[in-house]
């Protein structure tokens, strides 16, 4: 992903927050007949976060994911094929009417994180652990704190058809395109327009701009 300097994150915590708040990734890898892409949830292995490096703080970390074993992409997830996981954050169209200047051109403000790395397919006996850890993190960060205790047997029955993997992140890029190329007054008008929107993603974008 090409990231102009003005759109790079100010600190690594922004990137981790973006991934945690938008954990449905697009995992891509090349197969024998062409590229595969699957939308699936991915979570960081929290024990590896302290060792993360680079400008995003995620190089050197690992992420967990899982998918249906019947998915043709599962067979293509091998250690010798580089993988790319894309996380999309809030985004929105910016109409030139917001700028109050002429001439002007429309644009699209957006946030995204790209993780490149190597896939490690996990053993069948590790699948249940990946699924329960994923649920634990989602219930903590996005849910209501639901207790999984009464559903572990059900999880185990589903896990037989699931493939789990670990992504070893070798490089990470993040782009926060938030109208930084505009002067402060225009950028404030853009943020205000997003904040007034009925679209929740637009309001999230305004919060990031603030």
LINSULKA-V609926 format. One record per pair of residues at least 6 apart in sequence whose ideal C-beta (glycine too) atoms are under 6 Angstrom apart, sorted by the first residue. I is the first residue (numbers start at 1). GAP is how many residues later the second one is. Records with the same first field share a line. If there is no record, write none. Layout:
I = GAP ; GAP
This chain:
1 = 113 ; 172
3 = 170 ; 172
6 = 174
7 = 168 ; 169 ; 170
9 = 6 ; 165 ; 167
12 = 44 ; 45
15 = 41 ; 98 ; 159
18 = 71 ; 93 ; 95
19 = 68 ; 94
20 = 121
22 = 65 ; 67
23 = 18
24 = 15 ; 17
25 = 17 ; 60 ; 62
26 = 11 ; 13 ; 60
27 = 11 ; 13 ; 58
28 = 7 ; 9 ; 56
29 = 7 ; 47 ; 52 ; 54
30 = 51
31 = 45
36 = 37 ; 40
38 = 29 ; 35
40 = 25 ; 27
42 = 21 ; 23 ; 43
43 = 21 ; 91 ; 94
44 = 17 ; 19
45 = 17 ; 19
48 = 13 ; 14
49 = 12
51 = 9
52 = 6 ; 8 ; 9
53 = 6 ; 7
56 = 116 ; 118
58 = 111 ; 114
59 = 110 ; 112 ; 113
61 = 108
62 = 104 ; 106
63 = 104
64 = 66 ; 102
65 = 100
66 = 64 ; 96 ; 98
67 = 7 ; 96
69 = 92 ; 94
74 = 89
77 = 42 ; 44 ; 88
79 = 39
83 = 34 ; 36
84 = 32
85 = 30
86 = 28
87 = 26
88 = 24
89 = 22
90 = 21 ; 111 ; 114 ; 115
91 = 19
92 = 17 ; 102 ; 110 ; 113
93 = 15
94 = 13 ; 15 ; 96
95 = 11
96 = 8 ; 10
98 = 91 ; 92 ; 95
99 = 87
109 = 68 ; 69 ; 70
110 = 67
111 = 65
112 = 63
113 = 61
114 = 59
115 = 54 ; 57
116 = 54 ; 55
117 = 50 ; 51 ; 52 ; 53
118 = 50
119 = 46
120 = 46
121 = 44
122 = 42 ; 43
126 = 38
127 = 32 ; 35 ; 37
128 = 28 ; 31
130 = 34
131 = 24
135 = 13
139 = 6 ; 7
178 = 31
179 = 8 ; 11
191 = 15 ; 18
194 = 8 ; 11 ; 12
195 = 8 ; 11
